[in-house]
Amino acid sequence: MDLKKASFNSILYVALILSCSLLLFSKSINTEPTSTYSDQNEKIVSVYLLIDTPQQLQKYVNDLAKIQKPNFNRVIFSFVRPTLIDYQSGNLATTGILGYYTDHDGKGAQAFQALKTAIKLSKEKHIQAFLSVGGSNYSCNFDVDKEVCGPPSSLDKNHFYDWFPDPTDPSQASIAKTCYANLIKLADDLGVDGIDFDYEEFWHADKFAINWSPSGSGEWSIDIANTIIKEGGPSYNNLMKYATGSGSSFVMPRTVEKVDAILHAMIDAPGAKYLKFAAAAPPVGARPITGFVFNDRLPDIYTKGGLWWKGNLKGLWYNLASYDEPIVSRFDSLGLMTYDLCGDNQALCAPYANGPLDLPGQVSVYMKDYLNWLKSDDVSKPLLTVDNIGKVTFLPAKYHIKSKIQFGFEVNQPGYPKNVNGQLQLTNQLVDQILQQQKESDGVIIWQMYSKQNTDVPDATTTKYTINQSCKTFIANDSRYDCNADFPSSVK
C-alpha cells in the first residue's frame, strides 16, 4: 500500500465530510425530501459526475458549497460495477466507484461516508441524486471483446473492466441475484433517489445474435408471414420463433431477455419500491429491428422499422417494450446518448439511408424514433398482412410508455470516431441550436460535469455553458434553481 497516498486520501475524505456538514449546519435550507416519482410534466437536467478519485468528489462538493441555487436538478454519481458480490454496508470496497474496484487504499468506509454526505448535500440543494451502474468500462467483457474494451486491466493504474451478471444463465443466476440485491442495498445505504442503468454490452448482443429471416426477402417473405399469422399473429415471441434462423441481418432475443431479467432483479426488490430508475439509452435503441424490409429508409423507418447489423444496441428498448412493456414504463426517464456520433461516413454514420450527418440532424432523428415508437400518441398493436399478390406488410406495434425521453449532450472531445474530422464536437452554437430544436422534450442528460473544453475546436462548449443553457430551456421557471449559477468551476 502507498502510505502517503492512503494518508492523503484519508485527509480528503475527512475534509469532504466536514465541508458538507458545516455547510448544512450553517445554512437554513428547505429540507423537504425529493418525491419518489417525478411529476410527469417535470423537466430534468441530468448531469453525470464521474468520480474515479476522492479529488473529483471533493471538487463537486466545493463547487456546490459556493452557490445558493444550482443550475441542474439531477446528478448521477458514476459508476458502480455490476458484479457487486462482496458489498459490505457502509464500505465502498469492491463497488467500483471512487476507485474502489478492490479495497484500494483500505479507506472504503471513509469514502462511503464522503459520498453519502455529498449525496445529502445534493438533495438539500434540490438536486435528485442517482447512482449509475455500468458505463462503458463496466459493460465490457474483456475476454470476449478486448479490442473494443481498451488497454488491459491494471491494478497499478486502478483500471478495470466488469460486466452485468446474467440472471437467465444458470451458471450466473446465483451470483446475479446477490449482485443486484447488493446494488439496491448500496443505493438504500447511501440514500440516493434513484439508480441510473447504463447498459452498454454490445459484445453480448453480438455474441448471442441470431439471424432475422425477412431481411433476405423483405416484403416478399410470404411463407414466414403466413406461418406467423397461422400461429396467432406477430407477437414478439412468435417473431423470434418463426422469423429467425436465416437472413443477413440479426435480432438479439438473448440480450433482451437478459436485460429484462436484470431489471426485474433490481426493480422487484423490496428495497427498490421508492427508488426512481433512469437509463442511459443507445440513440438507436427505439427503432424496431424486425422489419420486413431490405434496409432502413425514410419514411418506412417510422411505420415498418428497420434492420440490425450488429455492433450496437439498436432496437434494445423497443424490443424490451415489446417483450415486457410494464418494466420499461417503470423507468422515470430514458436519456439518449446522442453523442459519440460520427459524420464522416454515410454508410456507417447516417441514421438511415442518405440521412443527416450533422449533430442536430441526428439528434432529431433519434429523438423522433423514441417518440414515434415508444411515446406514441397513436398506440397500436402489431399488424401483419399478406395481400392477394403475396406482398407482405408488417407494421410493428407503437407504445406509449410513462418514461420521460431526454436527449444527450457530450461536452468533451468525442471518443468516436478516431478520425478527428468525423467527430461531431459540441459547440456553443450547437448547444443553442439543439436546445431550441428539443425545447418541448422532457430534458437532457449531460456527459460529464468536469469535462475539459476541447480547445482545438473553435467555439467548443464548456460544461457550465451547456448546463446553464439547458437550465434556461427546461427549469428556468422553478425558483429553486439559478440558470446563471457559477457552476461548475472550470477544469484545467
Secondary structure, DSSP 8 states (H G I E B T S, - for coil): --HHHHHHHHHHHHHHHHHHHHHHHHS--------SS--TT--EEEEEEE-SSHHHHHHHHHHHHT-SS-S-SEEEEEEE-S---S-BTTB-TTSSGGG-SS-TTS-HHHHHHHHHHHHHHHHHTT-EEEEEEE-SGGG--HHHHHHHH-S--BTTTTB-------TTSTTTHHHHHHHHHHHHHHHHHHT-SEEEEE---HHHHHHT-EEEGGGGTGGG-HHHHHHHHHTTS--HHHHHHHSBSSSSEEE-HHHHHHHHHHHHHHHTSGGGTT-EEEEEE-TTTTS-S--SSSS--TTGGGTT---B-SSS-TTHHHHHHHHHHHHHHT-SEEEE---S-B-S-HHHH-SSTT---SHHHHHHHHHHHHHHHTEEEEEE--EEEE-TT--EEEE--EEE-SSEEEEEEE-S-----SSGGGB---BHHHHHHHHHHTTTSSEEEEE-TT----TTSTTB--HHHHHHHHHHHHTTT-TT--TT---S----
